[in-house]
Amino acid sequence: MKRVAVTGLGLVAPGGDNPKAFFASLAAGRSSIGVLDEDWTERLGTRIAARAPFDASVHFKAQQLRMLDRVSQLGLVAAKQAIASARIEWTDEARASTGVFFGTGMGGSTTTDEGYATLYRDGSDRIKPFTVLTAMNNAAGAWIGLEHGLTGPNLTYSTACSSSAVAVGEAWLRVRAGAAPLALAGGAEAPLTLGTLKAWEALKTLATEDPSDPAASCKPFARDRTGLVLGEGAAVVVLEEREHARRRGAEIFCEIVGYGLVTDSAHIARPSIDGQARAFALALESARVAPDEVGYINAHGTGTAANDAVETAAIKRAFGAHAKKLPVSSTKSMHGHLLGAAGAVELVVTILALRTATLPPTMNLRVPDPECDLDYVPNAAREARGVELALTSSFAFGGTNVVLACRRV
């Protein structure tokens, strides 16, 4: 089996329009959650969300934008950053052997929302002619391939909140097996529309707005947590055979060394301790490491009552006595839940935590929950010299649970 290096990082997410700026914002404990200012927010019970600092007109011409939903715009920019970061020089051979592995939970939700508004609110029968092409789930991955002329495998994964983590894991398997020397892997989500927010509101999983500070509305692992906050964004990483990367003099950010993927088949919406614990165990097994070698977990940590308690219990089951010594944090407290993009975004966080020896905090954790009794790196970043191995977890509606393992180089 080949060793798999990460040689490129790209990201646009709440808090930063590139990986470095984004991680600096998290390390400083700055929240990008706020009150939406669109005119339709008066119809929402919960007006808070996390917007990415992204102006599409800076990156695309008007003619291009007619063909691109916001989810594809975000994905294209993140992929372009990752390719530049990896300093890839495209040859015909490289293009033919590079795969695109992309994840999204909802695809072009902005296009879908606008189409329904045209039909049902405005009573018009004239839908935009490119609606199908902009709304389809595989549009972002397809556009990345088209933009760079990539003719290797191009696959889109949609497993709700673990979509982009699955995409990275499946790309890792292919590169590790020697089937491709190079892969672009990640995901994007742009769910901040009236229809999407109303649907999540109906599910009763969204956080209520903190009356004193809307930016502090997401409180993972705290007793006073009230739910998750939706966010938008994208992240893409370049995965490469380590020897291939070394031969061309590429910078190596870390190695991906493990991938745990299970379906818990327990409930369509409720998390499963067993499923999550097995995902952690499989990631450790595939990385060939013992539980006490792990120095940090970037948790799924959504801020819902069920998820945070179940994830805590799963970590205890998977890590035994080491769980009490293991720093765990949820950066969703600052950038919100990016649904299908969350896994890739939080993988970038985990990689940069290893690279900078800085553990980003779980913000707004001021009221401890007795059920959530691990070290959640509360309210301030922490220096982490000596941490060599870190995990990031992504758990989804439908029961697809994923854990990725990263080793510092």
Secondary structure, DSSP 8 states (H G I E B T S, - for coil): ---EEEEEEEEEBTTBSSHHHHHHHHHTT---EEE--SGGGGG-S--EEE-----HHHHS-HHHHTT--HHHHHHHHHHHHHHHHHT----HHHHHHEEEEEE-SSSSHHHHHHHHIIIIIS------TTHHHHHSTTHHHHHHHHHHT--S-EEEE--GGGHHHHHHHHHHHHHHTTS-SEEEEEEEE---SHHHHHHHHHTT-B----SS-GGG---TTBTT---B-BB-EEEEEEEEEHHHHHHTT----EEEEEEEEEE--S-SSS--HHHHHHHHHHHHHHHT--GGG--EEE----S-HHHHHHHHHHHHHHHGGGGGG-BEE-THHHH-B-GGGHHHHHHHHHHHHHHHTEE--BTT--SB-TT--SB--BSS-EE-TT--EEEEEEE-TTSEEEEEEEE--
